[in-house]
Structure formats: C-alpha cells, structure tokens
Amino acid sequence: MNSSSSTIAKYAAGVGTGIGHFFAGLAITLFATFYFLYDGGGIWSFLIKLAPNRARRRIDGAARTGWTSLVHYVRATILVAFSDAIGVLIVALILHVPGAAALAALVFLGAFVPLIGAFVSGFVAVFVALVMLGWVQALIMLAGIIAVMQLEGHILQPFLLGRAVKLHPLAVLLGIAIGVIVGGIVGALMSIPILAFAKTFVQYLAERKEPQVSADPVMIKAK
C-alpha cells in the first residue's frame, strides 16, 4: 500500500512539474514575443552595437536580407500548406471519408515540415479511408495525395519560394533530423526557417566585399 502511494505521488509530482514547466515556458514565450513585437528595432540596434564598427553595416544588411527571406518563406509555406489541405479535403469529400475536415487540418499542420510532413499526415487519410471505406477508396485517396504532393513539389514550392530561399533536399533532410533531435516536433518545425535565414545571411556576407581603405595622403607625402 505504501509503495503504491509513493508511486502515485511520484507520478503526480512528475505531472505537476511538467505542467509547471509548460506554463513557465508559455509565459516566457508570450513575454518575449510582446517585447520583440513592441521594440524589435531597439533590441536589434543594441545587438548590432556589439559587433565591430567596420562589420556593423554588413551584418545589419545580411540580417535584414535574411529576415525578408524568412518572411517570404513562411508566407509561401502557409500558402503551400493551405493548398495541400484543400486538395486532400476535396478528395476526401468526394470519397465521403469520415472526418474530412479534421484530416485536411492535419495535412495543413503537417505541411509545415518540408518533404515528409504533408506526405506522412496524408497517409492518415489513406488509413482512415482503408478502415472505413475499403481498399478501393484507399487507393483512390492515395492517388489523390500523390497528385497533391506532385503539384506542391513541382509547381507551388518552386513558384512561391523561388531562388531566394531555395534549399537543397539533403540540407532540408539533415536540418529536420537535427531539429527533431534537439527540440522534437518544435525543432522540426523551426529548423528549416532557421536554415533558410542562415543561408541568406551567409550568402549576403559572402557576396558583399569589405570596402578597401585608401592610403592616407599625409602618409604618402611623408614618404
């Protein structure tokens, strides 16, 4: 009896600690988000002053270019995810798959993980169609998801993302893997936007050369 009580108390303490950490992290996130939105420019001005004087202009330009690319990437990803969800929803409604709206919402969320997110979440719709309707409808559902993925990969992503944030598939895969290891699902969601920002940031620095400092005329005359 005492062992059971101690076990229950241990699990309750673990659950309470987890809930406390969650709300503490949520409060810190909301607090930081408020100040980033309210005084983001001031925070960046303070950070840029920590860099050497000669490098400040280049770092500021690289960061602003990277931020612009990140904004474009997020907007394009939202449009791609919405298109995937609409495509899956249409196929699911035609086949009368139960919970079509919920499946479309799952595909929308999964599409934020590049390469595998929408495809893996789409298989949930195939599984539901197989269990509830049969293998014929499941095959049709699978064909519809493949068609949606082909539309995404060959038309939507190249057109919307463009060359500014184009990443190699291997870099995307490794970025997702590292994000999962470091931060789980949140890390997988954040890894590719961070990678897109870093790519544009480094490209800007590599393409902008330092201005050459001309010799001092006084020193030349002295020689």
C-alpha positions as CSV (number, residue, x, y, z in Angstrom):
1,M,0.0,0.0,0.0
2,N,2.8,2.4,0.9
3,S,4.7,1.5,-2.3
4,S,1.6,2.2,-4.4
5,S,1.1,5.6,-2.6
6,S,4.7,6.5,-3.2
7,T,4.4,5.5,-6.9
8,I,1.3,7.6,-7.3
9,A,2.9,10.5,-5.6
10,K,5.9,10.3,-7.8
11,Y,3.8,10.3,-11.0
12,A,1.7,13.2,-9.7
13,A,4.9,15.1,-8.9
14,G,6.2,14.5,-12.4
15,V,3.0,15.6,-14.0
16,G,2.9,18.7,-11.8
17,T,6.5,19.5,-12.7
18,G,5.7,19.1,-16.4
19,I,2.7,21.3,-16.2
20,G,4.6,23.9,-14.3
21,H,7.4,23.9,-16.9
22,F,4.9,24.2,-19.7
23,F,3.2,27.3,-18.2
24,A,6.5,28.8,-17.3
25,G,7.7,28.4,-20.9
26,L,4.5,29.7,-22.2
27,A,4.7,32.8,-20.1
28,I,8.3,33.4,-21.1
29,T,7.4,33.0,-24.8
30,L,4.5,35.4,-24.6
31,F,6.6,37.9,-22.7
32,A,9.5,37.7,-25.2
33,T,7.1,37.8,-28.1
34,F,5.5,41.0,-26.8
35,Y,8.8,42.8,-26.5
36,F,10.1,41.5,-29.9
37,L,6.9,43.0,-31.5
38,Y,7.0,46.2,-29.4
39,D,10.6,47.1,-29.5
40,G,12.3,44.7,-32.0
41,G,14.1,47.5,-33.7
42,G,15.6,48.7,-30.4
43,I,16.7,45.2,-29.5
44,W,18.4,44.7,-32.8
45,S,20.1,48.1,-32.6
46,F,21.5,47.1,-29.2
47,L,22.8,43.8,-30.5
48,I,24.4,45.3,-33.7
49,K,26.4,47.6,-31.5
50,L,28.2,44.6,-30.1
51,A,29.8,44.0,-33.5
52,P,33.0,45.8,-34.6
53,N,32.3,49.2,-36.3
54,R,33.5,48.0,-39.7
55,A,31.3,45.0,-39.7
56,R,28.1,46.6,-38.5
57,R,26.8,47.7,-41.8
58,R,27.4,44.3,-43.4
59,I,25.9,42.3,-40.5
60,D,22.8,44.6,-40.5
61,G,22.3,44.2,-44.2
62,A,22.7,40.5,-44.0
63,A,20.3,40.2,-41.1
64,R,17.6,42.3,-42.8
65,T,18.0,40.3,-46.1
66,G,17.7,37.1,-44.1
67,W,14.7,38.3,-42.3
68,T,13.0,39.3,-45.6
69,S,13.7,35.8,-47.0
70,L,12.4,34.2,-43.8
71,V,9.1,36.2,-44.1
72,H,8.7,35.2,-47.7
73,Y,9.5,31.5,-46.8
74,V,6.8,31.5,-44.0
75,R,4.2,33.1,-46.2
76,A,4.9,30.7,-49.1
77,T,4.8,27.7,-46.7
78,I,1.4,28.8,-45.4
79,L,0.1,29.0,-48.9
80,V,1.5,25.6,-49.8
81,A,0.1,24.0,-46.7
82,F,-3.3,25.6,-47.4
83,S,-3.2,24.2,-50.9
84,D,-2.3,20.7,-49.7
85,A,-5.1,20.8,-47.2
86,I,-7.7,22.0,-49.8
87,G,-6.6,19.2,-52.2
88,V,-6.9,16.5,-49.6
89,L,-10.2,17.9,-48.4
90,I,-11.7,17.8,-51.9
91,V,-10.6,14.2,-52.5
92,A,-11.8,13.1,-49.0
93,L,-15.2,14.8,-49.6
94,I,-15.6,13.2,-53.0
95,L,-14.9,9.8,-51.4
96,H,-17.1,10.6,-48.4
97,V,-14.2,9.8,-46.0
98,P,-15.3,10.4,-42.4
99,G,-13.7,13.4,-40.7
100,A,-12.6,15.0,-43.9
101,A,-12.2,18.5,-42.4
102,A,-10.1,17.1,-39.5
103,L,-7.8,15.2,-42.0
104,A,-7.4,18.4,-44.0
105,A,-6.4,20.3,-40.9
106,L,-3.9,17.5,-40.0
107,V,-2.4,17.8,-43.5
108,F,-2.2,21.6,-43.1
109,L,-0.2,21.3,-39.9
110,G,2.0,18.5,-41.3
111,A,2.9,20.6,-44.4
112,F,5.0,22.9,-42.2
113,V,7.6,20.1,-42.0
114,P,9.1,20.0,-45.5
115,L,9.5,16.8,-47.6
116,I,7.8,14.4,-45.2
117,G,5.2,16.3,-43.2
118,A,2.3,16.5,-45.6
119,F,3.0,13.1,-47.0
120,V,3.1,11.4,-43.6
121,S,-0.1,13.2,-42.4
122,G,-1.7,12.3,-45.8
123,F,-1.2,8.6,-45.0
124,V,-3.5,9.1,-42.0
125,A,-6.3,9.9,-44.5
126,V,-5.4,6.8,-46.6
127,F,-5.6,4.7,-43.4
128,V,-9.0,6.1,-42.4
129,A,-10.3,5.5,-46.0
130,L,-9.0,1.9,-45.8
131,V,-10.6,1.2,-42.5
132,M,-13.9,2.9,-43.0
133,L,-14.5,2.5,-46.8
134,G,-12.3,-0.2,-48.2
135,W,-9.1,-0.7,-50.2
136,V,-10.5,0.8,-53.5
137,Q,-11.3,4.1,-51.8
138,A,-8.0,4.0,-50.0
139,L,-6.1,3.6,-53.3
140,I,-8.0,6.5,-54.8
141,M,-7.2,8.6,-51.7
142,L,-3.6,7.6,-52.0
143,A,-3.6,8.6,-55.7
144,G,-5.1,12.0,-54.8
145,I,-2.5,12.6,-52.1
146,I,0.3,11.8,-54.5
147,A,-1.2,14.2,-57.1
148,V,-1.4,16.9,-54.4
149,M,2.3,16.3,-53.5
150,Q,3.4,16.4,-57.1
151,L,1.6,19.7,-57.5
152,E,3.3,21.0,-54.4
153,G,6.8,19.8,-55.3
154,H,6.9,20.8,-59.0
155,I,4.7,23.9,-59.2
156,L,3.8,25.5,-55.8
157,Q,7.1,25.4,-54.0
158,P,9.4,26.4,-56.9
159,F,7.0,29.2,-57.9
160,L,6.3,30.6,-54.4
161,L,9.6,30.1,-52.7
162,G,11.8,31.0,-55.6
163,R,15.6,31.1,-55.7
164,A,16.0,33.3,-52.6
165,V,15.2,30.6,-50.1
166,K,15.8,27.5,-52.2
167,L,17.4,24.8,-50.2
168,H,19.0,21.5,-51.2
169,P,16.8,18.5,-50.3
170,L,19.7,17.0,-48.4
171,A,20.1,20.2,-46.3
172,V,16.4,20.1,-45.6
173,L,16.5,16.5,-44.5
174,L,19.5,17.0,-42.3
175,G,18.0,20.1,-40.8
176,I,14.8,18.3,-39.9
177,A,16.8,15.4,-38.4
178,I,18.9,17.8,-36.3
179,G,15.7,19.8,-35.3
180,V,14.0,16.6,-34.1
181,I,17.0,15.6,-32.1
182,V,17.4,19.0,-30.5
183,G,13.8,20.1,-30.0
184,G,11.4,17.3,-31.0
185,I,8.4,18.4,-33.1
186,V,9.0,22.1,-32.4
187,G,12.6,21.7,-33.5
188,A,11.4,20.1,-36.7
189,L,9.1,23.0,-37.4
190,M,11.7,25.6,-36.6
191,S,14.8,24.0,-38.2
192,I,14.0,24.9,-41.9
193,P,13.1,28.6,-41.3
194,I,16.3,29.0,-39.3
195,L,18.2,27.2,-42.1
196,A,16.7,29.5,-44.7
197,F,17.6,32.6,-42.7
198,A,21.1,31.3,-42.2
199,K,21.6,30.5,-45.9
200,T,20.5,34.0,-47.0
201,F,22.6,35.6,-44.2
202,V,25.8,33.8,-45.2
203,Q,25.2,34.4,-48.9
204,Y,24.9,38.2,-48.3
205,L,28.1,38.3,-46.3
206,A,29.9,36.2,-48.9
207,E,28.8,38.4,-51.8
208,R,29.5,41.8,-50.2
209,K,33.2,42.6,-50.1
210,E,34.7,44.8,-47.5
211,P,35.4,48.3,-48.9
212,Q,39.1,48.9,-49.4
213,V,40.6,51.6,-47.2
214,S,42.6,54.0,-49.2
215,A,46.0,55.1,-48.0
216,D,46.3,58.3,-46.0
217,P,47.5,61.1,-48.3
218,V,49.5,62.6,-45.4
219,M,51.5,59.4,-45.0
220,I,52.1,59.2,-48.7
221,K,53.6,62.7,-48.8
222,A,55.7,61.9,-45.8
223,K,57.3,59.1,-47.6
